[in-house]
Each structure stands twice: as structure tokens, then as C-alpha cells.
Amino acid sequence: DLLITYVMPPALTAELYRALGNIPGVTIDRHATDIAGRHGIGFRIALPAGQGAGFDELILDQKTFAVLGQQATLGPAAGAKAGQIVAGVAVLKAALVSGPGKTP
């Protein structure tokens, strides 16, 4: 949520990316596509059966490593609906603002 919701300082962003590799069960999807149709690298983790037994995936730009988005996808247990995106966020623009409710 931090990476999608806030403009993060580069050093903290790097630490969070490094932490992804230490989370048990996180795998890489080198052919991820976000809900806006952009291709990137996905870090995915399996969701429990009660949440559709699918995957939650954070998708990064392959060159800049900027966050493209996050999405939840149904898994094989969903049968014909496997692979269907059930929730997602695409980060199209991020900017710093001077305070709450302010626009760039």
C-alpha cells in the first residue's frame, strides 16, 4: 500500500523492494500486465482459498522500477474464471502536493 498510495523517498522504496525478496511465497512474473495494459515485472503472492485462491501482484516498470499498479487475480481453483482480475489499481501519475486536498 505504501508504494501505491504515496510518493516514497528513493532509499525507502529500495528497501521495500529488497524486502519483497525476503517474503516467503513471493514469486516473479516477468510477463505481468497491469489493468491499464502496460507490461512490467510482477511480484506475486498466493491468496488464501477464502479470497479466491488467486494471486495479489505488485507490478513494476521493467526499466525504471516505478510502480505501475497492483491487482488481485483469480487462481486455478476458480475454473473457467482463472486469470480474471477481480481488483486492481493502475498508477498513471504520481506527484508531490503541498498538503491534504491540494492538487499538483
C-alpha positions in Angstrom: 0.0 0.0 0.0 2.9 2.4 0.7 4.2 2.1 -2.8 0.9 2.6 -4.4 -0.5 5.3 -2.2 2.4 7.6 -1.6 5.4 9.2 -3.4 8.1 7.5 -1.5 11.8 8.6 -0.9 14.1 6.5 -3.2 16.0 4.9 -0.3 12.8 3.7 1.4 11.4 2.5 -1.9 14.6 0.5 -2.5 14.4 -1.1 1.0 10.8 -2.1 0.4 11.7 -3.7 -3.0 14.6 -5.6 -1.3 12.1 -6.8 1.4 9.9 -8.3 -1.3 12.6 -10.9 -1.9 12.5 -12.0 1.7 8.8 -12.6 2.0 8.1 -16.4 1.8 5.9 -17.3 -1.2 6.6 -14.2 -3.3 7.4 -15.2 -6.9 8.3 -13.2 -10.0 6.1 -12.8 -13.1 8.4 -11.4 -15.8 5.4 -11.0 -18.2 2.9 -9.1 -15.9 0.4 -6.7 -17.4 -1.4 -4.1 -15.3 -5.0 -3.2 -15.7 -4.0 -0.3 -17.9 -2.4 -2.7 -20.3 1.2 -1.8 -19.5 3.8 -4.6 -19.3 6.2 -4.9 -16.4 7.6 -7.2 -13.8 5.2 -8.6 -11.2 5.9 -9.7 -7.6 3.1 -12.0 -6.8 1.9 -13.9 -3.7 -0.8 -16.5 -3.5 -4.0 -15.5 -1.7 -5.9 -17.8 0.7 -8.7 -20.0 -0.6 -11.2 -17.7 1.2 -10.0 -14.9 -1.0 -10.4 -16.8 -4.3 -7.1 -18.8 -4.1 -5.6 -16.4 -6.6 -2.7 -14.0 -6.6 -2.0 -10.5 -5.4 0.6 -8.8 -7.6 2.6 -5.6 -7.5 3.7 -4.6 -11.0 6.8 -2.5 -11.6 8.1 -0.8 -14.8 10.9 -3.0 -16.2 13.3 -0.1 -16.8 12.6 2.5 -14.1 11.2 0.1 -11.4 8.4 2.7 -10.8 5.2 1.1 -9.5 2.7 0.6 -12.4 0.0 -0.9 -10.3 -1.4 -3.7 -8.1 -4.0 -6.3 -8.8 -5.8 -9.4 -7.5 -6.3 -12.3 -9.9 -8.4 -15.4 -9.6 -6.4 -18.7 -9.5 -6.8 -22.2 -10.9 -9.5 -23.0 -8.2 -11.8 -20.5 -10.0 -12.1 -22.9 -13.0 -13.0 -21.0 -16.2 -12.6 -17.7 -14.4 -8.9 -18.4 -13.6 -6.8 -15.4 -14.5 -9.6 -12.9 -14.2 -8.6 -9.7 -12.5 -11.1 -9.0 -9.6 -9.5 -5.8 -8.2 -6.7 -3.6 -9.3 -5.1 -0.2 -9.2 -3.1 1.5 -12.0 -0.7 4.3 -11.0 -0.8 6.6 -14.0 0.8 9.7 -12.4 2.3 10.5 -9.0 3.1 13.9 -7.8 4.0 15.8 -4.6 1.5 18.2 -3.2 1.7 20.9 -0.5 -0.9 19.4 1.8 -4.2 17.4 2.2 -6.7 18.1 -0.5 -4.2 20.0 -2.7 -3.8 19.1 -6.4 -0.5 19.3 -8.3 
